[in-house]
Amino acid sequence: MVESRVALSEVEYEPPADELEEQVAAVMAEVLDVDQVGRRDSFYDLGGGSLAAIRICARIERALGCRVDPTVLLDHDELADFVEQIRLGAG
């Protein structure tokens, strides 16, 4: 059953700002089994851990063709920050 992000995150929902953020948010929502992921939502608040980070990064690689090390997500846990690291070529 998909969890509502409202029950997990204390920050107000801010929608993804562009297509890349939307794509990554969709992957994160699917792996974390939440209804949506906002720009300032913390991966940890939504139930993320090391195994989920590995799954998210593997799906991003398949979907977008860019390799992202799971430690990047663990260190930059908000969607907007994580996507910025992807843009900078973090791998």
The first five atom37 places (N, CA, C, CB, O) and aatype in JSON, in Angstrom:
{
  "aatype": [12, 19, 6, 15, 1, 19, 0, 10, 15, 6, 19, 6, 18, 6, 14, 14, 0, 3, 6, 10, 6, 6, 5, 19, 0, 0, 19, 12, 0, 6, 19, 10, 3, 19, 3, 5, 19, 7, 1, 1, 3, 15, 13, 18, 3, 10, 7, 7, 7, 15, 10, 0, 0, 9, 1, 9, 4, 0, 1, 9, 6, 1, 0, 10, 7, 4, 1, 19, 3, 14, 16, 19, 10, 10, 3, 8, 3, 6, 10, 0, 3, 13, 19, 6, 5, 9, 1, 10, 7, 0, 7],
  "atom_mask": [
    [1, 1, 1, 1, 1],
    [1, 1, 1, 1, 1],
    [1, 1, 1, 1, 1],
    [1, 1, 1, 1, 1],
    [1, 1, 1, 1, 1],
    [1, 1, 1, 1, 1],
    [1, 1, 1, 1, 1],
    [1, 1, 1, 1, 1],
    [1, 1, 1, 1, 1],
    [1, 1, 1, 1, 1],
    [1, 1, 1, 1, 1],
    [1, 1, 1, 1, 1],
    [1, 1, 1, 1, 1],
    [1, 1, 1, 1, 1],
    [1, 1, 1, 1, 1],
    [1, 1, 1, 1, 1],
    [1, 1, 1, 1, 1],
    [1, 1, 1, 1, 1],
    [1, 1, 1, 1, 1],
    [1, 1, 1, 1, 1],
    [1, 1, 1, 1, 1],
    [1, 1, 1, 1, 1],
    [1, 1, 1, 1, 1],
    [1, 1, 1, 1, 1],
    [1, 1, 1, 1, 1],
    [1, 1, 1, 1, 1],
    [1, 1, 1, 1, 1],
    [1, 1, 1, 1, 1],
    [1, 1, 1, 1, 1],
    [1, 1, 1, 1, 1],
    [1, 1, 1, 1, 1],
    [1, 1, 1, 1, 1],
    [1, 1, 1, 1, 1],
    [1, 1, 1, 1, 1],
    [1, 1, 1, 1, 1],
    [1, 1, 1, 1, 1],
    [1, 1, 1, 1, 1],
    [1, 1, 1, 0, 1],
    [1, 1, 1, 1, 1],
    [1, 1, 1, 1, 1],
    [1, 1, 1, 1, 1],
    [1, 1, 1, 1, 1],
    [1, 1, 1, 1, 1],
    [1, 1, 1, 1, 1],
    [1, 1, 1, 1, 1],
    [1, 1, 1, 1, 1],
    [1, 1, 1, 0, 1],
    [1, 1, 1, 0, 1],
    [1, 1, 1, 0, 1],
    [1, 1, 1, 1, 1],
    [1, 1, 1, 1, 1],
    [1, 1, 1, 1, 1],
    [1, 1, 1, 1, 1],
    [1, 1, 1, 1, 1],
    [1, 1, 1, 1, 1],
    [1, 1, 1, 1, 1],
    [1, 1, 1, 1, 1],
    [1, 1, 1, 1, 1],
    [1, 1, 1, 1, 1],
    [1, 1, 1, 1, 1],
    [1, 1, 1, 1, 1],
    [1, 1, 1, 1, 1],
    [1, 1, 1, 1, 1],
    [1, 1, 1, 1, 1],
    [1, 1, 1, 0, 1],
    [1, 1, 1, 1, 1],
    [1, 1, 1, 1, 1],
    [1, 1, 1, 1, 1],
    [1, 1, 1, 1, 1],
    [1, 1, 1, 1, 1],
    [1, 1, 1, 1, 1],
    [1, 1, 1, 1, 1],
    [1, 1, 1, 1, 1],
    [1, 1, 1, 1, 1],
    [1, 1, 1, 1, 1],
    [1, 1, 1, 1, 1],
    [1, 1, 1, 1, 1],
    [1, 1, 1, 1, 1],
    [1, 1, 1, 1, 1],
    [1, 1, 1, 1, 1],
    [1, 1, 1, 1, 1],
    [1, 1, 1, 1, 1],
    [1, 1, 1, 1, 1],
    [1, 1, 1, 1, 1],
    [1, 1, 1, 1, 1],
    [1, 1, 1, 1, 1],
    [1, 1, 1, 1, 1],
    [1, 1, 1, 1, 1],
    [1, 1, 1, 0, 1],
    [1, 1, 1, 1, 1],
    [1, 1, 1, 0, 1]
  ],
  "atom_positions": [
    [[0.84, -1.17, 0.0], [0.0, 0.0, 0.0], [0.89, 1.25, 0.0], [-0.95, -0.01, 1.21], [1.84, 1.34, 0.77]],
    [[0.58, 2.18, -0.85], [1.35, 3.4, -0.98], [1.06, 4.32, 0.21], [1.03, 4.11, -2.31], [-0.09, 4.59, 0.55]],
    [[2.13, 4.8, 0.82], [2.04, 5.7, 1.97], [1.93, 7.15, 1.49], [3.28, 5.53, 2.91], [2.52, 7.52, 0.47]],
    [[1.18, 7.94, 2.2], [1.1, 9.36, 1.9], [2.32, 10.07, 2.45], [-0.2, 9.99, 2.48], [2.68, 9.86, 3.61]],
    [[2.98, 10.91, 1.63], [4.16, 11.63, 2.09], [3.81, 12.58, 3.23], [4.8, 12.41, 0.94], [4.66, 12.92, 4.05]],
    [[2.55, 13.02, 3.28], [2.12, 13.95, 4.33], [2.29, 13.31, 5.71], [0.64, 14.35, 4.11], [2.6, 14.0, 6.68]],
    [[2.1, 12.0, 5.78], [2.25, 11.3, 7.05], [3.71, 11.13, 7.45], [1.58, 9.94, 6.97], [4.0, 10.86, 8.62]],
    [[4.63, 11.29, 6.5], [6.03, 11.02, 6.75], [6.91, 12.26, 6.82], [6.55, 10.12, 5.7], [7.92, 12.27, 7.53]],
    [[6.55, 13.3, 6.09], [7.4, 14.48, 5.97], [6.76, 15.67, 6.67], [7.67, 14.8, 4.51], [5.56, 15.89, 6.57]],
    [[7.59, 16.43, 7.36], [7.09, 17.6, 8.07], [7.17, 18.87, 7.23], [7.86, 17.81, 9.36], [6.61, 19.9, 7.61]],
    [[7.84, 18.81, 6.09], [7.98, 19.99, 5.25], [6.8, 20.1, 4.29], [9.31, 19.96, 4.47], [6.21, 19.1, 3.88]],
    [[6.48, 21.34, 3.94], [5.41, 21.57, 2.98], [5.84, 21.03, 1.61], [5.05, 23.09, 2.89], [7.0, 21.15, 1.23]],
    [[4.91, 20.45, 0.89], [5.22, 19.88, -0.41], [5.59, 20.96, -1.41], [4.03, 19.08, -0.94], [4.87, 21.95, -1.58]],
    [[6.72, 20.78, -2.06], [7.17, 21.65, -3.14], [7.41, 20.73, -4.34], [8.48, 22.47, -2.74], [8.29, 19.88, -4.29]],
    [[6.66, 20.9, -5.41], [6.76, 19.97, -6.54], [8.12, 20.05, -7.23], [5.65, 20.25, -7.55], [8.8, 21.07, -7.16]],
    [[8.51, 18.96, -7.9], [9.75, 18.98, -8.68], [9.76, 20.16, -9.65], [9.93, 17.66, -9.46], [8.73, 20.52, -10.21]],
    [[10.94, 20.76, -9.82], [11.06, 21.99, -10.6], [11.2, 21.77, -12.09], [12.23, 22.76, -10.12], [10.9, 22.67, -12.88]],
    [[11.65, 20.59, -12.5], [11.87, 20.35, -13.92], [11.76, 18.85, -14.22], [13.26, 20.89, -14.37], [11.47, 18.05, -13.34]],
    [[12.01, 18.51, -15.47], [11.83, 17.12, -15.91], [12.75, 16.15, -15.18], [12.07, 17.02, -17.4], [12.32, 15.06, -14.8]],
    [[14.0, 16.52, -14.97], [14.93, 15.62, -14.28], [14.48, 15.39, -12.85], [16.35, 16.19, -14.31], [14.49, 14.25, -12.37]],
    [[14.08, 16.44, -12.16], [13.57, 16.27, -10.79], [12.32, 15.4, -10.79], [13.27, 17.64, -10.15], [12.15, 14.57, -9.9]],
    [[11.45, 15.57, -11.77], [10.24, 14.75, -11.86], [10.6, 13.28, -12.05], [9.35, 15.23, -13.02], [10.0, 12.41, -11.41]],
    [[11.56, 13.0, -12.92], [11.97, 11.62, -13.17], [12.57, 10.98, -11.93], [12.97, 11.56, -14.33], [12.23, 9.84, -11.58]],
    [[13.44, 11.69, -11.26], [14.08, 11.15, -10.06], [13.05, 11.01, -8.93], [15.24, 12.05, -9.61], [13.08, 10.03, -8.19]],
    [[12.16, 11.98, -8.8], [11.11, 11.9, -7.78], [10.22, 10.68, -8.01], [10.26, 13.18, -7.77], [9.81, 10.02, -7.06]],
    [[9.91, 10.39, -9.26], [9.08, 9.22, -9.57], [9.78, 7.93, -9.18], [8.72, 9.19, -11.07], [9.16, 7.02, -8.63]],
    [[11.07, 7.84, -9.45], [11.85, 6.66, -9.06], [11.87, 6.53, -7.54], [13.3, 6.74, -9.62], [11.62, 5.45, -6.99]],
    [[12.15, 7.63, -6.86], [12.2, 7.59, -5.4], [10.84, 7.2, -4.81], [12.63, 8.95, -4.85], [10.78, 6.39, -3.89]],
    [[9.77, 7.76, -5.34], [8.43, 7.45, -4.83], [8.11, 5.97, -5.01], [7.36, 8.31, -5.53], [7.54, 5.34, -4.13]],
    [[8.49, 5.43, -6.16], [8.22, 4.02, -6.42], [9.0, 3.12, -5.47], [8.56, 3.67, -7.87], [8.43, 2.19, -4.88]],
    [[10.27, 3.38, -5.31], [11.11, 2.55, -4.44], [10.69, 2.69, -2.98], [12.59, 2.92, -4.6], [10.65, 1.69, -2.25]],
    [[10.4, 3.9, -2.55], [10.04, 4.15, -1.15], [8.56, 3.88, -0.86], [10.38, 5.57, -0.77], [8.13, 3.93, 0.29]],
    [[7.79, 3.6, -1.92], [6.37, 3.29, -1.8], [5.59, 4.43, -1.14], [6.18, 2.0, -1.0], [4.8, 4.23, -0.22]],
    [[5.85, 5.65, -1.65], [5.1, 6.83, -1.21], [4.4, 7.45, -2.41], [6.03, 7.88, -0.52], [4.79, 7.2, -3.55]],
    [[3.38, 8.25, -2.16], [2.58, 8.79, -3.25], [3.3, 9.86, -4.07], [1.31, 9.35, -2.71], [3.04, 9.99, -5.26]],
    [[4.2, 10.62, -3.44], [4.93, 11.66, -4.16], [6.15, 12.07, -3.35], [4.02, 12.88, -4.46], [6.21, 11.87, -2.14]],
    [[7.11, 12.66, -4.05], [8.32, 13.16, -3.39], [8.5, 14.61, -3.82], [9.59, 12.29, -3.75], [8.55, 14.91, -5.02]],
    [[8.6, 15.5, -2.85], [8.8, 16.91, -3.13], [10.26, 17.3, -3.1], [0.0, 0.0, 0.0], [11.11, 16.53, -2.65]],
    [[10.55, 18.49, -3.59], [11.93, 18.98, -3.71], [12.66, 18.99, -2.37], [11.94, 20.38, -4.3], [13.86, 18.71, -2.33]],
    [[12.0, 19.29, -1.29], [12.65, 19.41, 0.01], [12.37, 18.25, 0.96], [12.23, 20.69, 0.67], [12.67, 18.31, 2.15]],
    [[11.78, 17.19, 0.42], [11.56, 16.0, 1.23], [12.87, 15.26, 1.44], [10.51, 15.07, 0.58], [13.67, 15.12, 0.51]],
    [[13.09, 14.8, 2.66], [14.29, 14.03, 2.97], [14.04, 12.56, 2.65], [14.68, 14.22, 4.46], [13.03, 11.98, 3.04]],
    [[14.97, 11.98, 1.95], [14.98, 10.56, 1.65], [14.79, 9.75, 2.95], [16.29, 10.15, 0.94], [14.06, 8.75, 2.95]],
    [[15.42, 10.17, 4.02], [15.34, 9.46, 5.29], [13.95, 9.57, 5.91], [16.38, 10.0, 6.26], [13.42, 8.59, 6.43]],
    [[13.34, 10.76, 5.85], [12.0, 10.94, 6.41], [10.98, 10.06, 5.7], [11.58, 12.4, 6.32], [9.98, 9.64, 6.29]],
    [[11.22, 9.78, 4.42], [10.3, 8.96, 3.64], [10.58, 7.47, 3.78], [10.37, 9.36, 2.18], [9.99, 6.66, 3.06]],
    [[11.47, 7.11, 4.69], [11.72, 5.7, 4.97], [12.94, 5.13, 4.28], [0.0, 0.0, 0.0], [13.13, 3.91, 4.26]],
    [[13.77, 5.98, 3.7], [14.93, 5.51, 2.96], [16.06, 5.06, 3.85], [0.0, 0.0, 0.0], [16.24, 5.54, 4.98]],
    [[16.82, 4.13, 3.32], [18.02, 3.61, 3.97], [19.0, 3.16, 2.9], [0.0, 0.0, 0.0], [18.8, 3.46, 1.72]],
    [[20.03, 2.47, 3.28], [21.09, 2.12, 2.33], [20.6, 1.22, 1.2], [22.23, 1.45, 3.05], [20.98, 1.42, 0.04]],
    [[19.77, 0.24, 1.5], [19.26, -0.65, 0.45], [18.38, 0.11, -0.53], [18.47, -1.82, 1.08], [18.46, -0.11, -1.74]],
    [[17.53, 1.0, -0.02], [16.69, 1.81, -0.9], [17.55, 2.73, -1.77], [15.68, 2.65, -0.08], [17.23, 2.95, -2.94]],
    [[18.63, 3.27, -1.21], [19.53, 4.14, -1.99], [20.14, 3.36, -3.16], [20.64, 4.72, -1.09], [20.25, 3.88, -4.27]],
    [[20.54, 2.13, -2.91], [21.1, 1.28, -3.97], [20.06, 1.04, -5.05], [21.6, -0.07, -3.39], [20.36, 1.13, -6.24]],
    [[18.85, 0.73, -4.64], [17.77, 0.48, -5.61], [17.45, 1.73, -6.44], [16.5, 0.0, -4.88], [17.29, 1.65, -7.65]],
    [[17.36, 2.86, -5.77], [17.06, 4.11, -6.47], [18.15, 4.42, -7.49], [16.92, 5.28, -5.47], [17.84, 4.76, -8.63]],
    [[19.39, 4.31, -7.09], [20.5, 4.63, -8.01], [20.57, 3.66, -9.17], [21.83, 4.63, -7.25], [20.9, 4.05, -10.29]],
    [[20.26, 2.4, -8.93], [20.24, 1.42, -10.03], [19.12, 1.75, -11.02], [20.05, -0.01, -9.48], [19.32, 1.64, -12.23]],
    [[17.98, 2.15, -10.53], [16.86, 2.51, -11.42], [17.14, 3.8, -12.18], [15.56, 2.65, -10.63], [16.76, 3.94, -13.34]],
    [[17.8, 4.74, -11.53], [18.18, 5.98, -12.22], [19.15, 5.65, -13.35], [18.82, 7.0, -11.23], [19.04, 6.2, -14.45]],
    [[20.08, 4.76, -13.09], [21.04, 4.38, -14.14], [20.31, 3.75, -15.32], [22.09, 3.41, -13.59], [20.6, 4.07, -16.47]],
    [[19.37, 2.86, -15.05], [18.61, 2.22, -16.14], [17.74, 3.23, -16.89], [17.72, 1.09, -15.59], [17.67, 3.2, -18.12]],
    [[17.09, 4.12, -16.16], [16.14, 5.06, -16.78], [16.84, 6.22, -17.48], [15.2, 5.6, -15.73], [16.4, 6.66, -18.55]],
    [[17.91, 6.73, -16.89], [18.53, 7.96, -17.39], [19.9, 7.73, -18.01], [18.65, 8.95, -16.27], [20.45, 8.61, -18.69]],
    [[20.45, 6.55, -17.78], [21.76, 6.25, -18.36], [22.93, 6.9, -17.66], [0.0, 0.0, 0.0], [24.03, 6.95, -18.21]],
    [[22.73, 7.41, -16.45], [23.85, 8.0, -15.71], [24.04, 7.24, -14.41], [23.6, 9.51, -15.43], [23.09, 6.94, -13.69]],
    [[25.29, 6.93, -14.13], [25.62, 6.19, -12.91], [25.74, 7.16, -11.75], [26.93, 5.38, -13.09], [26.44, 8.17, -11.83]],
    [[25.05, 6.83, -10.66], [25.1, 7.65, -9.45], [25.4, 6.71, -8.28], [23.75, 8.44, -9.22], [24.68, 5.73, -8.07]],
    [[26.43, 7.0, -7.56], [26.79, 6.19, -6.4], [25.75, 6.42, -5.29], [28.22, 6.54, -5.89], [25.37, 7.56, -5.04]],
    [[25.3, 5.37, -4.64], [24.3, 5.52, -3.58], [24.74, 6.45, -2.44], [23.97, 4.18, -3.0], [23.9, 7.05, -1.77]],
    [[26.04, 6.58, -2.22], [26.48, 7.48, -1.16], [26.13, 8.93, -1.47], [27.99, 7.34, -0.95], [26.01, 9.75, -0.55]],
    [[25.97, 9.25, -2.75], [25.56, 10.62, -3.12], [24.16, 10.9, -2.56], [25.58, 10.8, -4.67], [23.92, 11.97, -2.01]],
    [[23.26, 9.94, -2.7], [21.91, 10.1, -2.15], [21.95, 10.12, -0.63], [20.99, 8.97, -2.65], [21.23, 10.89, 0.0]],
    [[22.78, 9.28, -0.04], [22.86, 9.24, 1.42], [23.41, 10.56, 1.98], [23.74, 8.07, 1.87], [23.04, 10.97, 3.08]],
    [[24.29, 11.21, 1.23], [24.87, 12.48, 1.67], [24.02, 13.7, 1.29], [26.25, 12.64, 1.08], [24.1, 14.74, 1.94]],
    [[23.21, 13.56, 0.25], [22.36, 14.67, -0.25], [20.94, 14.14, -0.31], [22.84, 15.19, -1.69], [20.43, 13.8, -1.38]],
    [[20.3, 14.07, 0.84], [19.05, 13.33, 0.98], [17.8, 14.05, 0.5], [18.86, 12.96, 2.39], [16.76, 13.41, 0.33]],
    [[17.86, 15.36, 0.27], [16.69, 16.06, -0.27], [16.71, 15.95, -1.79], [16.68, 17.56, 0.17], [17.77, 16.03, -2.42]],
    [[15.55, 15.77, -2.38], [15.44, 15.57, -3.83], [16.2, 16.63, -4.62], [13.98, 15.58, -4.24], [17.0, 16.28, -5.49]],
    [[15.98, 17.9, -4.34], [16.61, 18.98, -5.11], [18.13, 18.91, -5.0], [16.12, 20.35, -4.62], [18.83, 19.12, -5.99]],
    [[18.64, 18.62, -3.81], [20.09, 18.52, -3.62], [20.66, 17.31, -4.35], [20.42, 18.46, -2.13], [21.73, 17.39, -4.96]],
    [[19.96, 16.19, -4.27], [20.39, 14.97, -4.94], [20.45, 15.18, -6.45], [19.45, 13.8, -4.58], [21.42, 14.79, -7.1]],
    [[19.41, 15.77, -7.01], [19.37, 16.0, -8.45], [20.47, 16.98, -8.87], [17.98, 16.55, -8.88], [21.04, 16.82, -9.95]],
    [[20.76, 17.96, -8.05], [21.86, 18.87, -8.35], [23.19, 18.12, -8.44], [21.95, 19.98, -7.29], [24.02, 18.42, -9.3]],
    [[23.38, 17.16, -7.59], [24.6, 16.34, -7.63], [24.63, 15.51, -8.91], [24.68, 15.42, -6.38], [25.69, 15.33, -9.51]],
    [[23.49, 15.0, -9.33], [23.42, 14.26, -10.59], [23.82, 15.19, -11.75], [21.98, 13.68, -10.82], [24.58, 14.79, -12.63]],
    [[23.3, 16.41, -11.73], [23.64, 17.37, -12.78], [25.14, 17.69, -12.8], [22.84, 18.66, -12.57], [25.71, 17.92, -13.87]],
    [[25.75, 17.7, -11.64], [27.18, 17.99, -11.54], [28.05, 16.78, -11.91], [27.51, 18.44, -10.13], [29.28, 16.87, -11.94]],
    [[27.38, 15.67, -12.2], [28.11, 14.48, -12.63], [28.62, 13.62, -11.51], [0.0, 0.0, 0.0], [29.58, 12.86, -11.68]],
    [[27.99, 13.73, -10.34], [28.41, 12.89, -9.21], [28.23, 11.43, -9.58], [27.59, 13.23, -7.92], [27.21, 11.04, -10.15]],
    [[29.21, 10.66, -9.27], [29.11, 9.27, -9.65], [29.76, 8.41, -8.65], [0.0, 0.0, 0.0], [29.78, 7.19, -8.8]]
  ]
}
